[in-house]
Amino acid sequence: MNDTLSAFAQGKIEALAARSLMRALNPTHRLDGVWVERAGRRLVSFSCNDYLGLTHHPQVKAAAKAAIDAYGAGSGASRLVTGDSPPIAALEKRLARFKGAEAACVFGSGYLANTGVIPTFVGPGDLVLVDELSHACIWAGAKLSGAEVARFRHNDMADLAATLAERRARAGHALVATDGVFSMDGDIAPLDQISRLCVAHDAWLLVDDAHGLGVVAGGAGSTALFPEARVDLAMGTLSKSLGGYGAYVCATQPAVDLMKARARTLVYSTALPPANAAAALAALDVIEGDPERVAAPLAHARRFTAALDLPQAQSPIVPIILGEAETALAAAAELETAGLLVVPIRPPTVPPGTARLRIAFSAGHTAEQVDRLIEAAQPWVDQ
């Protein structure tokens, strides 16, 4: 036993616990897209990113099972070592067509995509500008690149313009990175305005649309809300609306070819299991063939925001910002007592003083379940 390591870890744990910031895994059985079982109780979950309820969709599960029978449970090695499995190649073609791009590259996860792609295109002597509320993996990829990294205020185009004007000239290449739908706030980046600034300053634009695909713009994602915008690197995941696991980046063919040759998180990672790729293909079939399912999460979110006089939801994600971590924990505990699972989000996931309930609506929710949440959440909105 390494006593100094244990002592270090224990000290960190105690410091986090003192600030109500310690986290621990809670055994939970997801029974379907909405119902979960935790500590012997059935709860209605409003904390899952399975926005379309496809993790348990029979068509998606059948595709995954068939792929396991045909190709096995895993990929065996990196795609460059073991060879490309047919479901992954088929998925890349389908994603490129779905997103209106020349090509796509599939990664093992969203975190692997952003931490691999950003250092592929920028490095020392270059510049990366990141919306301050972008996902942690964008920040990680920017730091790994070795480029100069600067933040701009959330969705603040004047600040982005000023930062580009100040820093762009001394950089070789420049990349602006942002979420399309922000995972903790549910709002949407003004991609048309960001794109115009990128074009004016010869900067590339990366958009992480993990929470937009399948639920925004008829399922096409946040980039489709701004058809005039030039998005050079369109990233998304297979693990939210598509119900499985993995990620992709759509771009031009040369950009994708470079990713496959040089993105370290692809070159040095075992490939996505074929079953995950097959499940994603089936999920895309559902999205394209069931517009009512696609529209339901945002409709539920807007029912909720209208009832509680909150700003109209732009996506299936609605935050109730409560301030301190202790307040968010208390609110979540009260909702769980009422049979509703809404996980509290605390720093460092969100900025200090903005701990919150993050509510995620699913196509699987009923109007009655949404109304139950409205009634239970009302006191916390009013406080």
C-alpha positions, -999 to 999 in steps of 0.1 A, spaced: 0 0 0 12 35 -9 4 54 23 13 88 9 -9 83 -21 -38 72 1 -33 101 24 -32 125 -5 -65 110 -19 -82 111 15 -73 147 20 -87 157 -14 -119 137 -6 -124 155 27 -118 189 11 -144 182 -16 -169 168 9 -165 199 31 -177 220 1 -205 196 -9 -185 188 -41 -176 151 -35 -191 128 -61 -197 91 -60 -212 65 -83 -248 55 -75 -258 20 -87 -288 25 -111 -306 2 -134 -320 19 -164 -352 -1 -171 -359 17 -203 -355 52 -217 -373 69 -188 -377 45 -158 -348 36 -136 -344 16 -104 -322 29 -76 -320 15 -41 -351 -6 -47 -372 23 -59 -385 30 -94 -379 66 -104 -388 87 -135 -355 99 -148 -350 134 -161 -312 131 -160 -304 110 -191 -291 122 -225 -311 94 -242 -333 121 -257 -351 99 -281 -353 68 -260 -333 48 -285 -311 29 -260 -339 4 -256 -355 7 -291 -361 -28 -305 -347 -18 -339 -315 -4 -324 -310 -34 -301 -316 -59 -329 -290 -42 -351 -264 -43 -323 -271 -80 -316 -268 -89 -353 -235 -71 -355 -222 -90 -325 -231 -123 -342 -215 -112 -375 -184 -94 -362 -179 -102 -326 -180 -81 -294 -150 -59 -300 -128 -45 -328 -95 -61 -317 -72 -31 -322 -69 3 -337 -86 8 -371 -52 13 -387 -39 -20 -373 -67 -45 -375 -85 -30 -405 -118 -12 -408 -149 -31 -400 -178 -28 -425 -203 -13 -400 -179 16 -392 -172 24 -429 -210 23 -436 -217 46 -406 -191 71 -418 -208 73 -452 -242 76 -437 -232 103 -412 -216 124 -440 -247 121 -461 -270 129 -431 -249 160 -422 -243 171 -458 -205 167 -456 -179 152 -479 -167 127 -453 -169 116 -417 -145 100 -392 -158 79 -363 -141 79 -329 -145 59 -298 -162 87 -278 -169 124 -279 -140 131 -255 -116 112 -278 -129 130 -309 -123 165 -295 -90 157 -278 -78 141 -310 -90 164 -337 -80 198 -322 -43 189 -319 -44 174 -355 -52 208 -370 -35 233 -346 -3 233 -326 25 256 -313 23 290 -329 -14 287 -336 -45 300 -318 -76 283 -303 -105 304 -291 -131 286 -270 -165 297 -257 -161 297 -219 -190 273 -214 -178 247 -240 -175 211 -229 -144 200 -210 -131 179 -238 -128 209 -261 -107 226 -234 -86 194 -231 -80 192 -268 -71 229 -270 -46 225 -242 -31 193 -257 -25 211 -290 2 233 -276 -14 263 -293 -22 296 -276 -56 291 -260 -80 319 -251 -116 320 -240 -144 343 -251 -175 351 -231 -204 328 -236 -221 335 -269 -207 371 -268 -199 380 -304 -184 414 -295 -159 396 -272 -150 370 -298 -145 397 -325 -123 417 -301 -102 386 -292 -98 377 -328 -88 412 -337 -62 413 -309 -46 378 -313 -52 364 -348 -25 383 -367 3 368 -346 -9 332 -350 -2 308 -379 -36 291 -379 -67 298 -358 -95 276 -346 -127 287 -329 -144 260 -309 -179 260 -294 -207 237 -284 -237 239 -307 -262 231 -279 -246 238 -246 -248 207 -224 -255 224 -190 -276 254 -202 -294 241 -232 -290 273 -252 -277 274 -288 -245 291 -302 -251 318 -328 -233 298 -354 -241 322 -383 -224 351 -364 -195 330 -353 -190 317 -389 -189 352 -403 -162 362 -378 -142 331 -386 -144 338 -424 -134 374 -418 -103 364 -397 -94 332 -416 -102 310 -387 -116 274 -388 -148 266 -369 -153 235 -348 -189 228 -335 -196 201 -309 -232 192 -316 -234 163 -291 -266 176 -277 -282 189 -309 -281 159 -332 -314 141 -333 -334 168 -314 -328 202 -330 -338 213 -365 -358 182 -372 -330 160 -360 -303 174 -383 -286 193 -354 -278 228 -345 -257 235 -376 -288 230 -397 -304 260 -380 -278 281 -397 -275 268 -433 -254 298 -443 -227 291 -417 -195 275 -427 -186 248 -402 -153 233 -409 -153 205 -383 -188 193 -373 -185 169 -343 -213 149 -327 -218 118 -306 -235 85 -310 -242 83 -273 -271 108 -267 -300 109 -292 -286 79 -311 -287 59 -279 -254 41 -281 -217 50 -278 -191 67 -300 -186 100 -319 -179 114 -353 -164 144 -370 -177 155 -404 -154 176 -427 -140 177 -461 -124 146 -475 -88 158 -471 -95 169 -435 -110 135 -426 -81 117 -443 -57 137 -421 -76 128 -390 -74 91 -398 -37 93 -404 -27 116 -375 -54 120 -348 -37 103 -318 -70 92 -302 -79 73 -333 -44 60 -343 -36 47 -308 -71 36 -296 -90 4 -302 -118 11 -327 -154 14 -318 -170 -21 -315 -190 -30 -347 -222 -34 -326 -221 3 -317 -217 14 -353 -246 -9 -364 -268 5 -336 -260 40 -347 -270 32 -383 -303 18 -370 -308 49 -348 -304 71 -378 -331 51 -396 -354 58 -367 -346 95 -366 -352 99 -403 -385 79 -402 -401 92 -370 -404 130 -369 -429 129 -340 -403 112 -318 -377 137 -329 -400 167 -320 -411 153 -286 -382 162 -263 -382 199 -273 -420 200 -270 -418 186 -234 -391 211 -225 -412 240 -238 -442 227 -219 -421 228 -187 -406 262 -193 -440 277 -202 -456 264 -171 -429 277 -148 -424 310 -166 -388 302 -175 -371 313 -207 -384 292 -236 -364 261 -240 -342 260 -271 -333 223 -267 -344 193 -245 -320 207 -217 -335 231 -191 -314 243 -161 -329 255 -128 -300 275 -114 -300 275 -76 -266 289 -67 -248 269 -41 -240 232 -42 -259 225 -10 -291 240 -24 -289 219 -56 -283 187 -35 -313 195 -13 -335 201 -44 -324 169 -60 -331 149 -28 -366 164 -25 -374 155 -61 -361 120 -56 -384 115 -26 -412 124 -50 -401 97 -74 -382 120 -99 -345 116 -106 -329 150 -115 -292 150 -108 -277 181 -93 -248 197 -112 -221 213 -92 -187 230 -99 -164 224 -116 -189 211 -142 -205 246 -140 -190 279 -128 -190 286 -90 -222 300 -77 -243 284 -105 -250 249 -91 -282 237 -106 -307 210 -115 -301 200 -151 -333 186 -166 -332 165 -197 -364 157 -215 -369 126 -235 -393 114 -262 -402 87 -238 -417 110 -212 -454 115 -210 -472 147 -205 -483 135 -171 -447 129 -160 -437 163 -172 -466 178 -152 -454 159 -121 -420 175 -125 -435 209 -130 -454 206 -97 -424 193 -78 -399 218 -93 -422 249 -87 -410 257 -52 -373 257 -63 -380 279 -93 -399 304 -70 -373 306 -42 
